[in-house]
């Protein structure tokens, strides 16, 4: 069973749980990360599958990047997924799942066809004056159980952005799990790419797919 929103709200509770358990790693964050730190130069990169972001691709975005082999991308139309159902709990879950801080979910890349449990999700926002660090801090800050944030600057081609590793804690499962995300700002607005997994082990297994996306990230022509 797929947990993504594109299949409707039947799996919403599971999707929200998965989002809350998504992965990264970290230390204390407000002042961490030197401006020139670009992360590990020896990070493993996954085999390439398709490219997304350009017109005609599975998800049209302000950026383009390659997704890992066998992973499947699907556009998320937040406006059509969210509505007033009359059920306050359902509507609140929908809002929490589709929006996080200053950004809204726009694309979901499913790892299940590659034998892993998790997603690479892309979030977009409206153009404004916020820089990548501020956007990412807003994104992470909207996750109430986030802790140990470690921010650092990175560059990918002509794009400069901010990356963060952190952890979240599931009160239901009493587990702390890793998460990772990056943010860039484009003329069409900010973009956040977030890696999630069922647990920290799955997160680690999916890091090469995240690194592939990060290393191939470009502004959409």
PAZAPA-4460 file (N, C-alpha, C; in steps of 0.05 Angstrom, whole numbers, plus 32768, in hexadecimal, padded with zeros to 4 digits):
% residues 221
    n_x    n_y    n_z   ca_x   ca_y   ca_z    c_x    c_y    c_z   seq   type   mol
   8011   7FE8   8000   8000   8000   8000   8011   8019   8000     1      X     A
   800B   802C   7FEF   801A   8044   7FEE   8010   8058   8002     2      X     A
   8022   8067   800F   801A   807B   8023   8017   8096   8018     3      X     A
   801C   809B   7FFE   801C   80B6   7FF3   8001   80C2   7FF1     4      X     A
   8000   80DD   7FF0   7FE6   80EA   7FEF   7FD9   80E8   7FD5     5      X     A
   7FE8   80E1   7FC0   7FDC   80E0   7FA5   7FC6   80CB   7FA3     6      X     A
   7FC7   80B8   7FB5   7FB3   80A3   7FB4   7F9B   80AA   7FC6     7      X     A
   7F99   80C3   7FCF   7F82   80CB   7FDF   7F88   80CA   7FFC     8      X     A
   7F74   80CF   800C   7F78   80D1   8029   7F73   80B7   8038     9      X     A
   7F6F   80A1   802A   7F6B   8088   8037   7F83   8080   8048    10      X     A
   7F9B   8087   803D   7FB3   8080   804C   7FBF   8098   805A    11      X     A
   7FAF   80AD   8060   7FBA   80C6   806B   7FC7   80C1   8086    12      X     A
   7FBA   80B2   8098   7FC6   80AE   80B2   7FE1   80A1   80B1    13      X     A
   7FE4   808E   809F   7FFE   8081   809B   8012   8094   8090    14      X     A
   8008   80A5   807D   801A   80B8   8070   8025   80CC   8084    15      X     A
   8013   80D6   8096   801B   80E9   80AA   802F   80DC   80BD    16      X     A
   802A   80C4   80C4   803D   80B5   80D5   8058   80B3   80C8    17      X     A
   8058   80AC   80AE   8071   80A9   80A0   8080   80C3   809F    18      X     A
   8071   80D9   809A   807E   80F3   8099   808B   80FA   80B4    19      X     A
   807D   80F4   80C9   8087   80F9   80E4   80A0   80E9   80EB    20      X     A
   80A2   80D2   80DD   80B9   80C0   80E3   80D0   80C3   80CF    21      X     A
   80CD   80D6   80BD   80E1   80D9   80A8   80FC   80E0   80B3    22      X     A
   8111   80DD   80A3   812C   80DB   80AE   813F   80F4   80AB    23      X     A
   8158   80F9   80B6   8170   810B   80B5   8181   8108   80CD    24      X     A
   8193   8118   80D6   81A4   8112   80EC   81AD   812C   80F8    25      X     A
   81B8   812E   8110   81BF   8149   8117   81CB   814E   8131    26      X     A
   81D5   8167   8133   81DF   8173   814B   81CF   818C   814F    27      X     A
   81D5   819B   8164   81C8   81B4   8169   81CA   81C7   8152    28      X     A
   81B4   81D6   814C   81B4   81E1   8132   81B5   81FE   812D    29      X     A
   81AF   8210   813F   81AC   822C   8138   81C6   8238   812C    30      X     A
   81DD   8230   8136   81F6   823C   812D   8207   8228   811F    31      X     A
   81FD   8210   811A   820E   81FB   810F   8210   81FE   80F1    32      X     A
   8226   81F3   80E6   822A   81F3   80C9   8238   820C   80BF    33      X     A
   8251   8209   80B7   8260   821F   80AB   8254   8225   808F    34      X     A
   8257   823F   8087   824A   8247   806E   8255   8239   8056    35      X     A
   826E   8230   8057   8279   8223   8040   8278   8205   8040    36      X     A
   826C   81F9   8055   826B   81DC   8057   8258   81D1   8042    37      X     A
   8262   81BF   8031   8251   81B4   801C   824B   8197   8021    38      X     A
   8250   818D   803A   8249   8172   8040   825F   815E   8037    39      X     A
   825A   8145   8039   826D   8130   8033   8272   812F   8015    40      X     A
   828C   812E   800E   8293   812D   7FF1   8293   8110   7FE8    41      X     A
   8290   80FD   7FFA   8291   80E1   7FF2   8276   80D3   7FF5    42      X     A
   8261   80E2   7FF7   8246   80D7   7FFA   823F   80C5   7FE3    43      X     A
   8233   80AE   7FE9   822B   809B   7FD4   8213   80A7   7FC5    44      X     A
   8213   80A4   7FAA   81FE   80AE   7F99   81F1   8097   7F8B    45      X     A
   81D6   8096   7F8B   81C7   8080   7F7F   81C9   8081   7F60    46      X     A
   81C3   806A   7F54   81C1   8068   7F37   81AA   8079   7F2E    47      X     A
   81AD   8087   7F17   8199   8099   7F0D   8182   808C   7F00    48      X     A
   816A   8096   7F06   8152   808F   7EF8   814A   80A6   7EE6    49      X     A
   8131   80AF   7EE8   8128   80C5   7ED8   812E   80E0   7EE5    50      X     A
   812B   80F5   7ED5   812E   8110   7EE0   8112   811D   7EE3    51      X     A
   810E   812C   7EF8   80F5   8139   7EFC   80F9   8157   7F00    52      X     A
   80E3   8166   7EFC   80E4   8183   7F00   80DE   8192   7EE6    53      X     A
   80E8   8189   7ED0   80E4   8197   7EB6   80C7   8192   7EAC    54      X     A
   80BF   81A3   7E9A   80A4   81A1   7E8E   80A2   8185   7E81    55      X     A
   808C   8178   7E85   8087   815E   7E7A   8091   8147   7E8B    56      X     A
   809F   814D   7EA1   80A8   8137   7EB3   8092   8131   7EC7    57      X     A
   8096   811D   7ED7   8082   8114   7EEB   807A   812A   7EFE    58      X     A
   808D   813B   7F05   8087   8152   7F16   8095   816B   7F0A    59      X     A
   8086   817F   7F04   8091   8198   7EFA   8096   81AA   7F11    60      X     A
   80B0   81B3   7F14   80B9   81C1   7F2C   80CB   81D8   7F25    61      X     A
   80D1   81EA   7F38   80E4   81FF   7F33   8101   81F5   7F30    62      X     A
   8106   81DC   7F37   8120   81D0   7F34   811D   81B5   7F25    63      X     A
   8133   81AB   7F1A   8134   8191   7F0F   814A   8181   7F1E    64      X     A
   8146   8166   7F20   815A   8155   7F2B   8154   8138   7F23    65      X     A
   8168   8127   7F25   8165   810B   7F1F   815B   80FC   7F37    66      X     A
   8149   80E9   7F33   8141   80D7   7F48   814E   80BC   7F45    67      X     A
   814F   80AD   7F5A   815D   8093   7F59   814F   807F   7F48    68      X     A
   815E   806C   7F3D   8153   8057   7F2C   813C   8048   7F3A    69      X     A
   8126   8044   7F2C   810E   8036   7F35   80FC   8047   7F48    70      X     A
   8106   805D   7F52   80F4   806E   7F62   80DF   807B   7F50    71      X     A
   80C7   8080   7F5B   80B2   808A   7F4A   80A8   80A5   7F55    72      X     A
   80A7   80B9   7F43   809E   80D4   7F4B   8081   80D8   7F43    73      X     A
   8073   80E7   7F54   8057   80EE   7F4F   8051   810A   7F59    74      X     A
   8044   8119   7F48   803C   8134   7F50   8027   8134   7F66    75      X     A
   802A   8147   7F78   8016   814A   7F8D   8008   8165   7F89    76      X     A
   7FEE   8164   7F84   7FDE   817C   7F80   7FD1   8183   7F9B    77      X     A
   7FDF   8193   7FAB   7FD5   8198   7FC6   7FBA   81A6   7FC6    78      X     A
   7FB5   81B7   7FB2   7F9B   81C5   7FB2   7F84   81B2   7FAE    79      X     A
   7F87   819E   7F9E   7F71   818B   7F99   7F6F   8176   7FAF    80      X     A
   7F86   8171   7FBD   7F85   815D   7FD2   7F79   8167   7FEC    81      X     A
   7F7A   8182   7FEF   7F71   818D   8008   7F55   819A   8004    82      X     A
   7F43   8196   8016   7F29   81A2   8014   7F1B   81A2   802F    83      X     A
   7F04   81AE   8030   7EF5   81AF   8049   7EE2   8197   804A    84      X     A
   7EEB   8182   8058   7EDB   8169   8059   7EC6   816A   806F    85      X     A
   7EC8   817E   8080   7EB6   8180   8097   7EC0   8170   80AF    86      X     A
   7ED6   8161   80AB   7EE2   8153   80C1   7EFB   8162   80C9    87      X     A
   7EFA   816E   80E1   7F10   817F   80E9   7F2A   8170   80EC    88      X     A
   7F29   8157   80F5   7F42   8147   80F9   7F4D   8141   80DD    89      X     A
   7F3D   8137   80CB   7F46   8131   80B0   7F52   8149   80A2    90      X     A
   7F44   8160   80A4   7F4E   8178   8097   7F68   8181   80A3    91      X     A
   7F6B   817F   80BD   7F84   8187   80CA   7F9B   8175   80C2    92      X     A
   7F96   815B   80C0   7FAA   8148   80B7   7FB3   814E   809A    93      X     A
   7F9F   8154   8089   7FA5   815B   806E   7FB7   8173   806C    94      X     A
   7FB0   8188   807B   7FBF   81A1   807B   7FDB   819C   8085    95      X     A
   7FDE   818C   809A   7FF9   8187   80A6   800A   8176   8093    96      X     A
   7FFE   8165   8084   800C   8154   8072   8015   8162   8058    97      X     A
   8005   8174   804E   800A   8182   8035   801B   819B   8038    98      X     A
   801B   81A7   8050   8029   81C0   8054   803C   81BD   806C    99      X     A
   8054   81C8   8069   8067   81C8   807F   8076   81E2   807F   100      X     A
   8072   81F2   8093   807F   820C   8094   8077   821D   807B   101      X     A
   808B   8228   806D   8085   823A   8056   8080   822C   803C   102      X     A
   8080   8211   803B   807E   8203   8022   8067   81EE   8021   103      X     A
   8060   81E6   8009   804B   81D3   8004   8055   81BC   7FF3   104      X     A
   804C   81A4   7FFA   8055   818D   7FEB   804D   818E   7FCD   105      X     A
   8060   8189   7FBC   805C   818A   7F9F   8062   8171   7F90   106      X     A
   8073   8160   7F9C   807B   8147   7F8E   8083   8132   7FA3   107      X     A
   807D   8119   7F9D   8084   8103   7FAE   8093   80EE   7F9E   108      X     A
   80AB   80E7   7FA6   80BA   80D2   7F98   80BC   80BA   7FAA   109      X     A
   80AF   80A4   7FA1   80AB   808C   7FB1   80C2   8079   7FAE   110      X     A
   80CE   8070   7FC4   80E4   805D   7FC3   80DB   8040   7FC2   111      X     A
   80C1   803B   7FC6   80B7   8020   7FC8   80BE   800E   7FB0   112      X     A
   80BC   8019   7F97   80C4   8008   7F80   80E1   7FFF   7F80   113      X     A
   80F2   800D   7F8F   810E   8006   7F92   8113   7FF5   7FAB   114      X     A
   80FD   7FED   7FB8   8100   7FDB   7FCF   8105   7FE8   7FEA   115      X     A
   80FF   8003   7FEB   8104   8011   8004   80EA   801E   800D   116      X     A
   80E8   8025   8027   80D0   8032   8031   80D5   804F   8038   117      X     A
   80CC   8061   8027   80D0   807D   802C   80CB   808D   8013   118      X     A
   80CE   80A7   8016   80C9   80BA   8000   80DE   80D0   8000   119      X     A
   80E3   80DA   7FE8   80F1   80F3   7FE4   80DB   8106   7FDC   120      X     A
   80D5   811A   7FED   80BF   812C   7FE7   80C9   8148   7FE1   121      X     A
   80BC   8155   7FCE   80C3   8170   7FC6   80AD   8183   7FCE   122      X     A
   80B5   8199   7FDA   80A3   81AD   7FE4   80AA   81C8   7FD7   123      X     A
   8096   81D8   7FD0   809B   81F1   7FC3   808C   8207   7FD1   124      X     A
   8095   8220   7FCE   8089   8237   7FDB   8087   824E   7FC7   125      X     A
   807A   8263   7FD1   8077   827B   7FC0   8090   828C   7FC1   126      X     A
   8096   829A   7FAB   80AE   82AC   7FAB   80AB   82C1   7FC1   127      X     A
   80C2   82C8   7FCD   80C3   82DB   7FE2   80DF   82E2   7FE9   128      X     A
   80E3   82EF   8000   80FE   82F9   8007   810E   82E6   8018   129      X     A
   8103   82CF   8020   8111   82BC   8032   8128   82AE   8023   130      X     A
   813E   82AA   8031   8154   829B   8025   8150   827D   802B   131      X     A
   8162   826D   8020   815F   8250   8023   8160   8247   8040   132      X     A
   8172   8253   804F   8174   824B   806C   815A   8251   807B   133      X     A
   814F   8269   8076   8136   8270   8084   811F   825E   807C   134      X     A
   811E   8257   8062   8109   8244   8059   810C   8229   8066   135      X     A
   8124   8220   8068   8129   8205   8074   8124   8206   8092   136      X     A
   812B   821B   809F   8125   821D   80BB   8107   821E   80C0   137      X     A
   80F8   822B   80AE   80DB   822B   80B1   80CF   8210   80AD   138      X     A
   80DB   8201   809A   80D1   81E6   8094   80D6   81D3   80AC   139      X     A
   80EE   81D4   80B6   80F5   81C2   80CD   80E6   81CB   80E6   140      X     A
   80E4   81E5   80EA   80D7   81F0   8101   80BA   81E8   8103   141      X     A
   80AE   81E2   80ED   8091   81DA   80ED   808E   81BD   80F6   142      X     A
   80A4   81AF   80F8   80A3   8193   8103   80A8   8195   8121   143      X     A
   8094   8191   8131   8095   8196   814E   80AA   8185   815C   144      X     A
   80B0   816D   8152   80C2   815C   8160   80DE   815D   8155   145      X     A
   80E4   816F   8143   80FF   8171   8137   8113   817A   814C   146      X     A
   812B   816E   814B   8140   8176   815D   815B   8170   8150   147      X     A
   8170   817B   815C   818B   8176   8153   8192   8180   8137   148      X     A
   8185   8196   812F   8189   81A0   8114   81A7   81A7   810F   149      X     A
   81B1   819F   80F8   81CC   81A6   80F0   81CA   81B1   80D3   150      X     A
   81CD   81CB   80D0   81CB   81D8   80B6   81E6   81DB   80A9   151      X     A
   81E7   81DB   808F   81FF   81E1   8080   81F8   81EB   8064   152      X     A
   8209   81FB   8059   8206   8205   803E   820F   81F0   802A   153      X     A
   8203   81F0   8012   820D   81DE   7FFD   8209   81EC   7FE2   154      X     A
   8216   81E2   7FCE   8213   81EC   7FB3   820F   81D4   7FA0   155      X     A
   81FD   81D9   7F8C   81F8   81C5   7F77   81F5   81D4   7F5D   156      X     A
   820A   81D2   7F4D   820A   81E1   7F34   8209   81FF   7F3A   157      X     A
   81F5   820D   7F2E   81F2   822A   7F33   81E2   8230   7F4B   158      X     A
   81D7   821C   7F58   81C6   8220   7F70   81D6   821F   7F8A   159      X     A
   81D0   8231   7F9C   81DA   8230   7FB7   81C3   822D   7FCA   160      X     A
   81C7   821D   7FDE   81B1   8218   7FF1   81BA   8210   800C   161      X     A
   81A8   8206   801C   81AD   81FE   8038   81A2   81E2   803C   162      X     A
   81B2   81D2   804A   81AA   81B6   8050   81A8   81B3   806E   163      X     A
   8197   81A1   8077   8194   819C   8094   8192   817E   8099   164      X     A
   819E   8175   80AE   819A   815A   80BA   818E   815E   80D5   165      X     A
   817B   814E   80DD   816E   8150   80F7   8160   8136   80FE   166      X     A
   8153   8135   8114   8144   811E   811C   8128   8126   8125   167      X     A
   8115   8113   8122   80FA   8117   812C   80F4   80FF   813E   168      X     A
   80E1   8103   8150   80D9   80EF   8163   80BC   80E9   8160   169      X     A
   80B5   80CF   815E   8099   80C6   815D   8091   80C0   817A   170      X     A
   807E   80CF   8184   8074   80C9   819F   8065   80AE   819F   171      X     A
   8058   80A8   8189   8048   8090   8187   805A   8077   8188   172      X     A
   8070   8077   8179   8082   8060   8178   8099   8063   818B   173      X     A
   809D   807B   8197   80B3   8080   81A9   80CE   807A   819B   174      X     A
   80D0   8085   8183   80E9   8081   8173   80F2   809C   8168   175      X     A
   810C   80A0   8168   8118   80B7   815C   8125   80AF   8141   176      X     A
   811F   80BE   812C   8127   80B7   8111   8134   80CE   8102   177      X     A
   8145   80C7   80F0   8154   80DB   80E1   8145   80E7   80CA   178      X     A
   814B   8101   80C5   813F   810E   80AE   8155   8120   80A1   179      X     A
   8150   8126   8087   8162   8138   8079   8153   8147   8064   180      X     A
   815A   8160   8060   814D   8171   804D   8160   8187   8043   181      X     A
   8159   8191   802B   8168   81A8   8021   8155   81BC   8015   182      X     A
   815E   81D5   8013   814D   81EA   8008   815E   81FC   7FF6   183      X     A
   8151   8204   7FE0   815D   8218   7FCE   8147   822C   7FC8   184      X     A
   814F   8244   7FBF   813C   8258   7FB7   813F   825E   7F99   185      X     A
   8129   825D   7F8A   8129   8263   7F6E   8118   827B   7F68   186      X     A
   8119   8286   7F4F   8107   829C   7F49   80E9   8295   7F4B   187      X     A
   80E3   827B   7F4A   80C7   8272   7F4C   80C0   826A   7F69   188      X     A
   80D2   826F   7F7B   80CD   8269   7F97   80E0   8255   7FA3   189      X     A
   80DE   8250   7FBD   80F0   823D   7FCB   80E7   8220   7FC5   190      X     A
   80FB   820F   7FC7   80F7   81F2   7FC4   8105   81E3   7FDA   191      X     A
   80F6   81D1   7FE7   8102   81C0   7FFC   8100   81A3   7FF2   192      X     A
   8116   8195   7FF4   8117   8178   7FED   811C   8169   8007   193      X     A
   810A   8157   800F   810C   814A   8029   810C   812C   8026   194      X     A
   811E   811F   8034   811F   8102   8033   8112   80F6   804C   195      X     A
   80FF   80E3   8048   80F2   80D6   805E   80F5   80B8   805C   196      X     A
   80F1   80AA   8072   80F2   808D   8073   80E3   8082   808A   197      X     A
   80DD   8069   808A   80CE   805D   80A0   80DE   805D   80BA   198      X     A
   80F8   805C   80B7   8109   805C   80CF   8125   8066   80C6   199      X     A
   8137   8069   80DA   8152   8073   80D3   8161   8060   80C1   200      X     A
   815C   8046   80C3   816A   8033   80B2   8162   8037   8095   201      X     A
   8148   803A   8090   813E   8040   8075   8149   805B   806B   202      X     A
   814A   806E   807D   8155   8088   8076   8172   8086   806B   203      X     A
   8182   8077   807A   819E   8074   8072   819F   8065   8057   204      X     A
   818E   8052   8053   818E   8043   803A   8186   8054   8022   205      X     A
   8177   8069   8027   816D   807A   8011   817E   8093   800D   206      X     A
   8192   8097   801E   81A3   80AF   801A   81B0   80B2   7FFF   207      X     A
   81B8   809C   7FF2   81C3   809F   7FD7   81B0   80AC   7FC3   208      X     A
   8196   80A7   7FC6   8182   80B3   7FB5   8180   80D1   7FBB   209      X     A
   8182   80D8   7FD4   8182   80F5   7FDC   819B   8102   7FD0   210      X     A
   81B2   80F5   7FD3   81CA   8101   7FC9   81CA   8104   7FAA   211      X     A
   81BD   80F2   7F9D   81BA   80F5   7F80   81A9   810E   7F79   212      X     A
   8193   8111   7F87   8182   8128   7F82   8192   8142   7F88   213      X     A
   81A0   8142   7F9E   81AF   815A   7FA5   81C5   8161   7F91   214      X     A
   81D3   814D   7F88   81EA   8151   7F76   81E1   8159   7F59   215      X     A
   81C8   8153   7F52   81BF   8159   7F37   81AB   8170   7F37   216      X     A
   81A7   817D   7F4D   8194   8193   7F50   819B   81AB   7F3F   217      X     A
   8188   81B4   7F2F   818B   81CC   7F1E   8171   81DC   7F1D   218      X     A
   8174   81F5   7F18   815C   8206   7F14   814F   81FD   7EF9   219      X     A
   8135   81FC   7EF9   8127   81F4   7EE0   812B   820A   7ECB   220      X     A
   8133   8201   7EB4   8138   8215   7E9E   811E   8221   7E94   221      X     A
***
